Amino acid sequence: MSGEVPGKARLQPVDERELHERTLASLAPYRDQDGRIYTIWATLAHHEDALRRFIVFGNHVLGKNTLPLASRELMILRIAARARAAYEWDQHVRIARRAGLTDEMIRAAASGHWAGLDEFDRVLLTATDSLLDRQGVDDGLWGRLAALLSTEQIIDVLYTVGQYLTIATVINTLGVQVEGDLALPLPADQQKDADA
């Protein structure tokens, strides 16, 4: 799934002094501990109208999603690892840790070695891989999802994968660079367990 990722940014983040007030208001929650707008959002600010619209959808996926926070983060980490999107990986390792996930669980989700995860998370990660590989799920996997999740949760699975595949594509294509050192190294192997 992963491709060649540029070693440097193809687009530099927009200086916030150049942004419209509406955009700055939309980005208010997306600042680091030093008050800087996160690099991904400052890069996407090259198209301010689209960014503001994208943030509305992203707020649902990240903040109002019906999936459990830790499970959603495992899915996002799987996407980031498979796409080799280091910036996405780094940001979501930090979020996953705050959500109570251990580094062992994070590595398991990323590497595809899911035997130690519960059935709910294994099904979500299997669906994540299927959506990445086939843009859909077969009847057997649909049955597993329907047995464990509500209809709203299934739709949020689709939205989560779509949102974070889009972000990984942006990161890799535009060369969005990690802000400092990686919180946890990006695993090299993303192969799925045969028994997942």
C-alpha positions in Angstrom: 0.0 0.0 0.0 2.8 2.4 0.8 4.7 4.4 -1.9 7.7 6.6 -2.1 7.4 9.4 0.5 9.4 12.6 -0.1 12.2 13.3 2.4 11.3 17.0 2.6 8.1 19.0 2.5 6.8 19.7 -1.0 4.6 22.5 0.4 5.7 24.6 3.4 3.1 25.3 6.1 1.3 28.6 5.7 2.3 31.3 8.2 -0.7 31.9 10.4 -0.4 35.6 9.9 -1.5 35.0 6.3 -4.7 33.2 7.3 -8.2 34.6 7.4 -9.9 35.0 10.7 -12.5 32.3 9.9 -9.7 29.8 9.3 -7.8 30.8 12.5 -11.1 30.3 14.4 -11.5 26.8 12.9 -7.9 25.9 13.8 -8.1 27.1 17.4 -8.3 23.6 18.8 -5.5 22.4 16.5 -2.5 23.9 18.2 0.4 22.2 19.9 1.6 22.8 23.5 3.5 25.9 22.3 0.5 27.4 20.6 1.6 26.6 17.0 -0.9 25.3 14.5 -0.1 21.6 13.8 1.9 21.2 10.6 -0.7 19.1 8.8 -3.4 21.8 9.2 -1.0 24.7 8.4 -0.1 22.8 5.2 -3.7 22.2 4.2 -4.3 25.9 4.8 -3.0 26.6 1.3 -6.7 25.9 0.4 -8.5 27.6 3.3 -12.1 27.0 2.2 -11.5 23.3 1.7 -9.7 23.1 5.0 -12.5 24.6 7.0 -15.0 22.2 5.4 -12.7 19.2 6.0 -12.3 20.1 9.7 -16.1 19.8 10.2 -16.0 16.2 9.0 -12.7 15.5 10.9 -14.3 16.8 14.1 -16.9 14.1 13.8 -14.4 11.3 13.1 -12.0 12.4 15.9 -14.4 13.8 18.5 -17.9 12.6 18.0 -17.3 9.1 16.6 -19.4 6.3 18.1 -16.4 3.9 18.3 -14.5 3.6 21.5 -11.6 6.0 21.5 -8.9 3.3 22.0 -10.3 1.2 19.3 -10.5 4.1 16.8 -6.9 4.9 17.6 -5.8 1.3 16.8 -7.5 1.7 13.4 -5.8 5.0 12.7 -2.4 3.6 13.8 -2.9 0.6 11.4 -3.6 3.0 8.5 -0.6 5.2 9.4 1.7 2.2 9.6 0.5 0.6 6.4 0.7 3.9 4.5 4.1 4.7 6.1 2.6 8.1 7.1 5.1 9.1 9.8 3.4 12.3 10.8 0.0 10.6 11.2 1.7 7.8 13.1 3.4 10.1 15.5 0.4 12.2 16.3 -1.8 9.2 16.9 0.8 7.3 19.0 0.5 10.3 21.4 -3.3 10.3 21.3 -3.4 6.5 21.8 -1.2 6.7 24.8 -3.5 9.3 26.4 -6.4 7.0 25.6 -4.7 4.3 27.7 -3.1 2.1 25.0 0.2 0.6 25.8 3.1 0.7 23.3 2.7 -3.1 23.0 -0.9 -2.7 21.8 0.1 0.1 19.5 2.8 -2.0 17.9 0.5 -5.0 17.6 -2.1 -3.0 15.7 0.5 -1.5 13.4 2.3 -4.8 12.7 -0.7 -6.9 12.2 0.0 -9.2 15.1 -3.4 -9.0 16.7 -3.7 -12.2 18.7 -3.3 -10.3 22.1 -6.1 -7.9 21.2 -9.8 -8.5 22.0 -12.2 -9.7 19.4 -13.8 -6.3 19.0 -10.5 -4.7 18.0 -9.4 -7.6 15.9 -12.6 -7.3 13.8 -12.1 -3.5 13.5 -8.5 -4.0 12.3 -9.5 -6.7 9.9 -12.2 -4.4 8.5 -9.6 -1.6 8.3 -7.3 -3.8 6.2 -10.1 -4.9 4.0 -11.3 -1.4 3.4 -7.7 -0.3 2.5 -7.1 -3.3 0.2 -10.5 -3.7 -1.4 -12.6 -0.6 -0.5 -15.2 -3.0 1.0 -15.7 -6.0 3.1 -17.0 -9.5 2.2 -20.1 -11.1 3.6 -18.3 -13.0 6.3 -16.6 -9.9 7.7 -19.8 -7.9 7.3 -21.5 -10.5 9.6 -18.7 -10.2 12.2 -19.1 -6.4 12.1 -22.9 -6.5 12.4 -22.7 -8.9 15.3 -20.5 -6.6 17.3 -21.3 -3.0 16.2 -24.4 -0.8 15.8 -25.2 0.5 12.4 -23.8 3.9 13.4 -20.6 2.3 14.6 -20.2 0.5 11.2 -20.7 3.8 9.4 -18.1 5.4 11.7 -15.7 2.5 10.8 -16.1 3.6 7.1 -15.7 7.3 7.9 -12.6 6.7 10.1 -10.8 4.7 7.5 -11.7 7.1 4.7 -10.7 10.2 6.8 -7.3 8.8 7.8 -6.5 7.3 4.5 -7.1 10.8 3.1 -4.8 12.3 5.7 -2.1 9.7 5.0 -2.3 10.5 1.3 -2.0 14.2 2.0 1.0 13.6 4.4 2.8 11.3 2.0 2.1 13.4 -1.2 2.9 16.8 0.3 5.8 15.5 2.4 4.4 16.8 5.8 7.2 16.4 8.2 7.1 15.1 11.8 7.3 17.8 14.4 10.4 16.7 16.4 11.3 13.1 17.2 8.9 10.2 16.7 7.2 9.2 20.0 7.6 5.6 18.9 9.4 4.2 15.9 7.2 3.4 12.9 7.2 -0.4 12.6 8.7 -1.8 9.5 6.5 -4.9 9.2 2.7 -4.4 8.6 1.8 -8.0 7.7 -1.5 -9.3 9.2 -1.7 -12.4 11.3 -3.2 -15.3 9.2 -5.7 -16.1 12.0 -7.0 -12.6 12.6 
